[in-house]
Amino acid sequence: MATPDPRRHAPATARNAAPILAVLHDILPPAGLVLEVASGSGEHVIRFAAALPTLDWQPSDSSADARASIAAWTAEAAPANIRPPLALDAARADWPIDRADAVLCINMVHISPWAATVGLMRGAARVLAAGAPLLLYGPYRVAGQPTAPSNEAFDESLRRTDPAWGLRDLDTVTACAAEHGLSREAVIAMPANNLSLVFRRL
């Protein structure tokens, strides 16, 4: 009997990996360790590690199934610059890593309770040195700007799935970051009504 393939597939990865990578080229250091929080299927980190081979990549996820998918994708691609996935819950204070030269988090903030975003900011501030970047990617509400109908529908579907989920206000996320010593450097418009948010550790 064949063993089930643990690899997960996230269709959005094929659409957003290249635009996110373009931002990463601009903000990541030339070398060092990049911690990806909530790596999901693991498809992003495979793409990024191949495109940025001078960086070491540390994927992580709170889900055992996601970590199995990450490990399977990594085993298939056999990149030398990806570490085994860590069991990391962004909302918890006890992250299993002490330092990173950059932190990346894609599409987590809106599909997790607010405590996960608070924990992400707290944890990133702890592991990053002064000046090091935190990059968030996903859909956000922006004060004074109408939310795209597709994002409104997405927000409704998320809240039906879990009332603790949903699109976050950009200003609220920025204020949370500031409370933990992270300053917003840039807001970058991305395809499909998403944003890349760049923060720096003060």
Helices and strands as residue ranges (DSSP letters): H 11-27, E 32-37, H 43-51, E 55-58, E 60-61, H 64-77, E 86-87, E 102-106, G 109-111, H 114-127, E 133-138, E 140-141, H 149-161, E 168-169, H 170-179, E 182-190, G 191-193, E 194-201
